[in-house]
Amino acid sequence: MRFILPFCLLLPVAQPALSQVKLDGFFIATEICEGFQSKNKGTNPGFALVEPMRAYEMIGINKAGGDFFQVKMPGEPVTEDRWVHAGCGLHVVAAGTATPAPPPEPPAVTPEPGGESADNLLALSWQPAFCETGAGRPKAECQVLNDGDLPHAAAQFSVHGLWPQPRGNVFCGVPDSLKRLDDARRWGELPALDLTADTREALEVAMPGAASFLHRHEWIKHGTCHKAGGAEGYYLDTLAVTNAINDSAIGDFLEAHVGTEVEMAEIRLLFDQVFGGNAGDAVQFHCRNDGNRFLLQEIRVAMVGVIDHADPDSFGALMQAAERQPQGCDAAVIDPAGLQ
């Protein structure tokens, strides 16, 4: 017979202004998540990550029914006492028993009236260059990529986002509390997305940043203004255009030229050949200097007209309908995976 050991929530007495609650037992991680020194500032010295199915000594929770556990992460710099979002695992209170993590119910997004966006900009990253140049803070997906475990991201474009235009068309029907979380880059606390298993699996391949909850951020900030059947429709459109580019002669060219410098005009010409007419004029290039080389980091593809993910043959007409975009950089290296 198994017995559930009782435990008490001990509120600090000496410092009544604090709301942290002491907990016994262990935290069992169920996904890769950051261990923050400061959960409010998002600081993470050493880029500490909890590992799925590993147990960490429990210290407490930020408040009764709160959303962050404090756990011991041995060997981490500055402090071993780290904050991990409650949605990242389970609190084991006794042998044989576990309580599900108690994340608070997030506020709902209220869909705004109107049709689907007919003016969009698709942003696709070259993930090795993104990780090479250290854009933003360190990411879990970059560590995996640099270890050689993301072969798709090493040889094709990765999804950054699909952005309804004009540029300020963001956060449609999103409550202020979610905007604040997004602005603070606390993306793991944004609501989980209602996606089918197939779409979620495809997104994990096409969007490595989903490991850092980029998909939740892009949906909250941009997808809510797309109005294409919720998050599922938004990402079906995003994935369809991304796959049409990666699975074409454009993708073949990039994979064949990894590690070499190429002219951006060559890539524009390939867009003309694949999508017809002057489709290449809809593409702009963003490059970055890593100190030694000029790297292609991202392309942005303008499209005018409603995206129909079920009709890839229509994508060329959307690109041809867009205004000519500034090319950006002239030439850049297609960066291989790993730090160079």
Sequence and secondary structure as in RCSB ss.txt:
>XXXX:A:sequence
MRFILPFCLLLPVAQPALSQVKLDGFFIATEICEGFQSKNKGTNPGFALVEPMRAYEMIGINKAGGDFFQVKMPG
EPVTEDRWVHAGCGLHVVAAGTATPAPPPEPPAVTPEPGGESADNLLALSWQPAFCETGAGRPKAECQVLNDGDL
PHAAAQFSVHGLWPQPRGNVFCGVPDSLKRLDDARRWGELPALDLTADTREALEVAMPGAASFLHRHEWIKHGTC
HKAGGAEGYYLDTLAVTNAINDSAIGDFLEAHVGTEVEMAEIRLLFDQVFGGNAGDAVQFHCRNDGNRFLLQEIR
VAMVGVIDHADPDSFGALMQAAERQPQGCDAAVIDPAGLQ
>XXXX:A:secstr
         B  SS TT   EE  SEEEESS EE BSBTTTTB TT  EE TT EEEEEEESSTT SEEEEE TT
 SS SEEEEEGGGEEEEEETTEEEE            SS   SEEEEEEE HHHHHHTT SS  HHHHHHHTT  
TTTTTS EEEEEEESSTT   TT  HHHHHHHHTT GGGS      HHHHHHHHHH GGGGGTHHHHHHHHTGGG
T SSHHHHHHHHHHHHHHHHHTSHHHHHHHHTBTSEEEHHHHHHHHHHHH TTGGGGEEEEEEE SS EEEEEEE
EEEES   TT GGGHHHHHHHS     B SEEEB  SS  
